[in-house]
């Protein structure tokens, strides 16, 4: 336990699309069961390894964890642990690391976002989408194009420059506003959106694939349509990229942390992000809090794209007596959800929890 920290008491845990992919087995080399899911959490330091420096028992911390985050007591290497600012609560802390580090790395480390650029982000109402919008606002004259379900538009309309319905022809809408396209495309959907995203890139623009949430949410109606969607990615032509001066990239924060040993790089990014938070430039958006016993309903909510911002599992929260068992009912956050205005028009509803 020399370089490890254990923490508990008031733990909050983040719920991400990657957790749904783990649940469904849609990842490379999934761990053997039984396992405890979860990759980020917050709490209070309870025990320290012998050689740990810079932390004390009782410190409020947030951390990345290589699984096992959804627990009452969590142990993780010290390089993945960060102190929580005084005015940040545990729920916000659990919503902070994954979303903001992912957004920052893609914008500034991969795509080199600068003044006057333009960005297209899918799922603009989600945790990463909202982090992207906030970080773009820290750079002068950045135009943000976002796609999201229409029922989210009122809540997030002020966070992006131009907002489109996710089922609309956003390619034509973007080109109507910016005939040359955009400088950066952030794609968490994959499939047919890959070709669309590349078609929107300006010369020297960067398309970044950082997820494949359509694979989780059942937006492909069959194995064959799913395979067809992936074929859109597979058939990207390197020669065409060369001729059009475009860049295609991929980003996986968890691989960077736990497989490629870049914890030091992430530490530097977290320092910059916490400085932005302390200067009130960014703030995590928490959609709702759920008890551990409500993880089924919480997963269904994110599966159905019902969330605006991050869903949090709160170890200390008691289960809500009347839990929503479908995203069309009243959520734990108290919002009355409608049938998502056409979201299911062109797809089969595929419940995440069987």
Helices and strands as residue ranges (DSSP letters): E 4-15, H 17-24, E 40-48, E 60-64, E 74-77, G 78-80, E 81-83, H 90-104, I 105-110, E 118-121, H 127-136, E 143-148, G 150-152, H 153-156, E 162-165, H 170-177, E 182-187, H 192-200, E 201-209, H 214-217, H 223-234, H 238-244, E 247-250, H 253-258, H 263-278, E 286-290, G 292-294, H 295-303, E 310-314
